[in-house]
Amino acid sequence: MAVVEIQNVSQTFGHGELAVQALKPTSLSIEAGELVALLGPSGSGKSTLLLAISLIQPPTTGRIAIDGQVLFDDGPTGIDVRAFRRQKIGFIFQQHNLIPFLTALENVALMLQLNGVGRRESNRRAMEVLGYLEIAHRADSLPAQMSGGEQQRVAIGRALANEPALILADEPTAALDTERGTKVMAMLRKIARERRSAVIAVTHDHRMIAGFDTVYHLDDGRLTQVERSAEGAEPG
Ligand SMILES: Nc1ncnc2c1ncn2[C@@H]1O[C@H](COP(=O)(O)OP(=O)(O)OP(=O)(O)O)[C@@H](O)[C@H]1O
Protein backbone atom coordinates (compact mmCIF):
# COMPACT_ATOMS: atom_id res chain seq x y z
CA MET A 1 0.00 0.00 0.00
CA ALA A 2 1.18 3.53 -0.72
CA VAL A 3 2.14 5.38 2.44
CA VAL A 4 2.08 8.73 0.65
CA GLU A 5 -0.29 9.46 -2.21
CA ILE A 6 -0.50 13.03 -3.48
CA GLN A 7 -2.41 14.22 -6.51
CA ASN A 8 -2.14 17.63 -8.16
CA VAL A 9 -0.69 19.22 -5.06
CA SER A 10 0.28 22.84 -5.75
CA GLN A 11 1.30 25.76 -3.62
CA THR A 12 0.86 29.42 -4.47
CA PHE A 13 2.13 32.14 -2.17
CA GLY A 14 0.74 35.66 -2.38
CA HIS A 15 -2.08 37.01 -4.53
CA GLY A 16 -2.63 38.75 -7.83
CA GLU A 17 0.48 40.11 -9.50
CA LEU A 18 2.63 39.09 -6.57
CA ALA A 19 1.53 35.44 -6.66
CA VAL A 20 4.34 32.89 -6.85
CA GLN A 21 3.57 29.29 -7.68
CA ALA A 22 6.25 27.65 -5.53
CA LEU A 23 4.98 24.18 -6.42
CA LYS A 24 3.29 23.35 -9.72
CA PRO A 25 0.63 20.59 -9.61
CA THR A 26 2.55 17.52 -8.49
CA SER A 27 1.50 13.90 -8.13
CA LEU A 28 3.49 11.05 -6.65
CA SER A 29 3.13 7.92 -4.64
CA ILE A 30 5.55 6.42 -2.13
CA GLU A 31 5.42 2.87 -0.85
CA ALA A 32 6.16 1.44 2.59
CA GLY A 33 9.89 0.81 2.91
CA GLU A 34 10.79 3.21 0.10
CA LEU A 35 13.70 5.60 0.62
CA VAL A 36 13.12 8.74 -1.44
CA ALA A 37 15.32 11.77 -2.10
CA LEU A 38 14.06 15.19 -3.17
CA LEU A 39 16.83 16.94 -5.03
CA GLY A 40 16.87 20.39 -6.58
CA PRO A 41 18.46 23.83 -6.47
CA SER A 42 17.72 26.39 -3.80
CA GLY A 43 14.19 27.74 -4.16
CA SER A 44 13.00 24.84 -6.33
CA GLY A 45 10.20 23.90 -3.96
CA LYS A 46 11.64 21.00 -1.96
CA SER A 47 10.71 22.36 1.45
CA THR A 48 7.36 23.53 0.12
CA LEU A 49 6.57 19.96 -0.96
CA LEU A 50 7.69 18.50 2.37
CA LEU A 51 5.67 21.05 4.34
CA ALA A 52 2.63 20.36 2.16
CA ILE A 53 2.85 16.57 2.53
CA SER A 54 2.98 16.93 6.31
CA LEU A 55 0.28 19.64 6.19
CA ILE A 56 2.46 21.90 8.29
CA GLN A 57 1.81 24.36 5.47
CA PRO A 58 -1.28 23.04 3.66
CA PRO A 59 -1.14 23.37 -0.14
CA THR A 60 -3.34 25.58 -2.28
CA THR A 61 -4.79 22.67 -4.24
CA GLY A 62 -4.64 18.90 -4.42
CA ARG A 63 -5.27 15.73 -2.52
CA ILE A 64 -3.00 14.24 0.13
CA ALA A 65 -3.42 10.79 1.65
CA ILE A 66 -1.02 9.34 4.18
CA ASP A 67 -1.21 5.76 5.39
CA GLY A 68 -4.64 5.46 3.78
CA GLN A 69 -6.08 8.55 5.44
CA VAL A 70 -7.14 11.50 3.27
CA LEU A 71 -5.85 14.56 5.12
CA PHE A 72 -6.49 17.18 2.47
CA ASP A 73 -8.72 17.27 -0.57
CA ASP A 74 -8.64 20.78 -2.00
CA GLY A 75 -9.21 21.75 1.62
CA PRO A 76 -9.20 20.24 5.10
CA THR A 77 -11.04 16.92 5.47
CA GLY A 78 -11.90 17.23 9.14
CA ILE A 79 -9.08 14.95 10.33
CA ASP A 80 -7.19 16.15 13.42
CA VAL A 81 -3.97 16.72 11.49
CA ARG A 82 -1.86 17.55 14.52
CA ALA A 83 -2.71 14.31 16.28
CA PHE A 84 -2.25 12.37 13.05
CA ARG A 85 1.14 13.93 12.48
CA ARG A 86 2.28 13.14 16.00
CA GLN A 87 1.35 9.49 15.59
CA LYS A 88 2.24 8.79 11.98
CA ILE A 89 5.04 11.12 10.90
CA GLY A 90 8.57 11.45 12.24
CA PHE A 91 10.65 14.55 11.48
CA ILE A 92 14.41 14.91 11.18
CA PHE A 93 15.92 18.35 10.62
CA GLN A 94 19.29 19.57 9.40
CA GLN A 95 20.08 20.77 12.89
CA HIS A 96 19.11 18.08 15.32
CA ASN A 97 16.77 20.28 17.45
CA LEU A 98 17.31 18.11 20.51
CA ILE A 99 16.26 19.61 23.81
CA PRO A 100 19.57 20.69 25.36
CA PHE A 101 18.76 19.94 28.99
CA LEU A 102 17.41 16.44 28.36
CA THR A 103 19.61 13.37 27.87
CA ALA A 104 19.59 11.34 24.66
CA LEU A 105 17.24 8.84 26.29
CA GLU A 106 14.91 11.55 27.59
CA ASN A 107 14.79 13.30 24.20
CA VAL A 108 13.58 10.09 22.56
CA ALA A 109 11.26 9.07 25.41
CA LEU A 110 9.58 12.48 25.37
CA MET A 111 8.15 11.78 21.92
CA LEU A 112 6.50 8.63 23.22
CA GLN A 113 5.16 10.37 26.29
CA LEU A 114 3.57 13.02 24.07
CA ASN A 115 1.69 10.15 22.44
CA GLY A 116 0.38 8.94 25.76
CA VAL A 117 2.88 6.15 26.47
CA GLY A 118 3.69 5.83 30.19
CA ARG A 119 7.06 6.87 31.53
CA ARG A 120 8.55 3.42 32.16
CA GLU A 121 7.43 2.02 28.82
CA SER A 122 8.68 5.19 27.07
CA ASN A 123 12.11 4.76 28.62
CA ARG A 124 12.22 1.09 27.70
CA ARG A 125 11.26 1.75 24.10
CA ALA A 126 13.60 4.76 23.84
CA MET A 127 16.48 2.58 25.02
CA GLU A 128 15.59 -0.03 22.44
CA VAL A 129 15.60 2.60 19.67
CA LEU A 130 18.96 3.96 20.81
CA GLY A 131 20.31 0.40 20.75
CA TYR A 132 18.96 -0.07 17.24
CA LEU A 133 20.80 3.07 16.13
CA GLU A 134 23.98 1.87 17.89
CA ILE A 135 24.05 4.77 20.29
CA ALA A 136 22.76 3.21 23.52
CA HIS A 137 26.11 3.94 25.20
CA ARG A 138 25.23 7.66 24.93
CA ALA A 139 21.79 7.30 26.54
CA ASP A 140 22.68 9.43 29.55
CA SER A 141 24.60 12.11 27.64
CA LEU A 142 23.28 15.59 27.02
CA PRO A 143 23.29 16.78 23.38
CA ALA A 144 26.26 19.09 24.00
CA GLN A 145 28.32 16.10 25.16
CA MET A 146 27.82 14.26 21.87
CA SER A 147 29.34 14.62 18.41
CA GLY A 148 27.26 15.99 15.53
CA GLY A 149 26.79 12.50 14.10
CA GLU A 150 25.70 11.12 17.45
CA GLN A 151 23.26 13.98 17.96
CA GLN A 152 21.78 13.31 14.55
CA ARG A 153 21.35 9.62 15.37
CA VAL A 154 19.49 10.58 18.55
CA ALA A 155 17.32 12.90 16.46
CA ILE A 156 16.62 9.98 14.13
CA GLY A 157 15.75 7.92 17.19
CA ARG A 158 13.26 10.55 18.24
CA ALA A 159 11.67 10.53 14.78
CA LEU A 160 11.54 6.75 14.86
CA ALA A 161 10.28 6.16 18.37
CA ASN A 162 6.58 6.02 17.47
CA GLU A 163 7.24 3.69 14.57
CA PRO A 164 5.76 6.25 12.17
CA ALA A 165 4.54 5.22 8.73
CA LEU A 166 6.42 8.16 7.25
CA ILE A 167 9.68 9.88 8.12
CA LEU A 168 10.45 13.31 6.66
CA ALA A 169 14.02 14.52 6.77
CA ASP A 170 15.17 18.00 5.76
CA GLU A 171 18.85 17.86 4.76
CA PRO A 172 19.70 15.31 7.44
CA THR A 173 23.35 15.00 6.39
CA ALA A 174 24.12 18.62 5.52
CA ALA A 175 25.82 19.43 8.81
CA LEU A 176 27.91 16.24 8.81
CA ASP A 177 31.20 15.19 7.22
CA THR A 178 31.13 12.43 4.62
CA GLU A 179 31.76 9.59 7.02
CA ARG A 180 29.08 10.65 9.50
CA GLY A 181 26.72 11.57 6.67
CA THR A 182 27.16 8.11 5.20
CA LYS A 183 26.39 6.53 8.55
CA VAL A 184 23.22 8.60 8.94
CA MET A 185 22.17 7.60 5.41
CA ALA A 186 22.81 3.96 6.25
CA MET A 187 20.53 4.35 9.29
CA LEU A 188 17.74 5.83 7.17
CA ARG A 189 18.11 2.96 4.75
CA LYS A 190 17.99 0.42 7.53
CA ILE A 191 14.82 2.04 8.92
CA ALA A 192 13.14 1.91 5.51
CA ARG A 193 14.17 -1.69 4.92
CA GLU A 194 13.57 -3.18 8.33
CA ARG A 195 10.80 -1.04 9.79
CA ARG A 196 9.03 -0.46 6.48
CA SER A 197 8.66 3.27 7.04
CA ALA A 198 8.57 5.41 3.93
CA VAL A 199 11.42 7.92 4.21
CA ILE A 200 11.59 11.19 2.26
CA ALA A 201 14.78 13.20 2.55
CA VAL A 202 15.31 16.64 1.06
CA THR A 203 18.95 16.94 0.12
CA HIS A 204 21.52 18.91 -1.81
CA ASP A 205 23.99 16.20 -1.03
CA HIS A 206 24.95 14.30 -4.18
CA ARG A 207 27.32 12.12 -2.14
CA MET A 208 24.31 10.44 -0.52
CA ILE A 209 22.15 9.77 -3.56
CA ALA A 210 23.51 6.30 -4.25
CA GLY A 211 21.61 4.77 -1.34
CA PHE A 212 18.15 5.95 -2.34
CA ASP A 213 15.46 3.89 -4.09
CA THR A 214 13.92 6.86 -5.85
CA VAL A 215 15.21 10.35 -6.57
CA TYR A 216 12.77 13.10 -7.51
CA HIS A 217 14.30 16.17 -9.11
CA LEU A 218 12.54 19.48 -8.62
CA ASP A 219 13.23 22.57 -10.67
CA ASP A 220 11.34 25.84 -10.36
CA GLY A 221 8.47 24.13 -8.56
CA ARG A 222 8.14 21.36 -11.12
CA LEU A 223 8.94 17.68 -10.84
CA THR A 224 11.34 17.28 -13.76
CA GLN A 225 12.80 13.82 -13.40
CA VAL A 226 12.33 10.61 -11.47
CA GLU A 227 15.16 8.10 -11.12
CA ARG A 228 14.60 4.68 -9.62
CA SER A 229 17.44 2.46 -8.52
CA ALA A 230 17.62 -0.94 -10.17
CA GLU A 231 17.23 -2.62 -6.81
CA GLY A 232 14.18 -0.56 -5.78
CA ALA A 233 12.26 -1.01 -2.56
CA GLU A 234 11.91 -4.70 -1.90
CA PRO A 235 8.30 -5.81 -1.68
CA GLY A 236 7.15 -6.16 1.90
N1 LIG B 1 5.93 31.22 3.07
C1 LIG B 1 6.33 31.66 1.87
N2 LIG B 1 5.87 32.81 1.34
C2 LIG B 1 6.23 33.24 0.13
N3 LIG B 1 7.09 32.58 -0.68
C3 LIG B 1 7.60 31.42 -0.23
C4 LIG B 1 7.25 30.90 1.06
N4 LIG B 1 7.92 29.73 1.23
C5 LIG B 1 8.64 29.54 0.12
N5 LIG B 1 8.45 30.54 -0.78
C6 LIG B 1 9.04 30.62 -2.13
O1 LIG B 1 8.75 29.43 -2.80
C7 LIG B 1 9.84 28.97 -3.59
C8 LIG B 1 10.25 27.58 -3.16
O2 LIG B 1 10.82 27.62 -1.85
P1 LIG B 1 11.30 26.34 -1.04
O3 LIG B 1 11.66 26.79 0.33
O4 LIG B 1 10.30 25.26 -1.16
O5 LIG B 1 12.63 25.93 -1.83
P2 LIG B 1 13.72 24.82 -1.50
O6 LIG B 1 13.88 24.01 -2.73
O7 LIG B 1 13.34 24.10 -0.27
O8 LIG B 1 15.01 25.73 -1.26
P3 LIG B 1 16.28 25.53 -0.30
O9 LIG B 1 17.07 24.40 -0.89
O10 LIG B 1 16.99 26.83 -0.42
O11 LIG B 1 15.76 25.25 1.09
C9 LIG B 1 10.91 30.03 -3.41
O12 LIG B 1 10.82 30.93 -4.49
C10 LIG B 1 10.55 30.69 -2.10
O13 LIG B 1 11.01 32.01 -2.07
The ligand as a Gaussian input file, in Angstrom:
#p B3LYP/6-31G(d) Opt

LIG

0 1
 N        5.931000      31.221000       3.067000
 C        6.332000      31.658000       1.867000
 N        5.871000      32.814000       1.343000
 C        6.229000      33.238000       0.127000
 N        7.088000      32.576000      -0.683000
 C        7.601000      31.420000      -0.229000
 C        7.254000      30.901000       1.061000
 N        7.924000      29.730000       1.225000
 C        8.639000      29.544000       0.115000
 N        8.454000      30.539000      -0.776000
 C        9.036000      30.623000      -2.135000
 O        8.746000      29.430000      -2.804000
 C        9.839000      28.972000      -3.585000
 C       10.250000      27.577000      -3.157000
 O       10.818000      27.623000      -1.850000
 P       11.302000      26.339000      -1.045000
 O       11.657000      26.790000       0.330000
 O       10.303000      25.256000      -1.163000
 O       12.634000      25.931000      -1.834000
 P       13.719000      24.816000      -1.499000
 O       13.883000      24.012000      -2.731000
 O       13.341000      24.102000      -0.271000
 O       15.007000      25.726000      -1.256000
 P       16.284000      25.528000      -0.296000
 O       17.074000      24.395000      -0.886000
 O       16.986000      26.830000      -0.419000
 O       15.763000      25.246000       1.086000
 C       10.915000      30.027000      -3.407000
 O       10.821000      30.926000      -4.493000
 C       10.549000      30.692000      -2.102000
 O       11.014000      32.013000      -2.072000

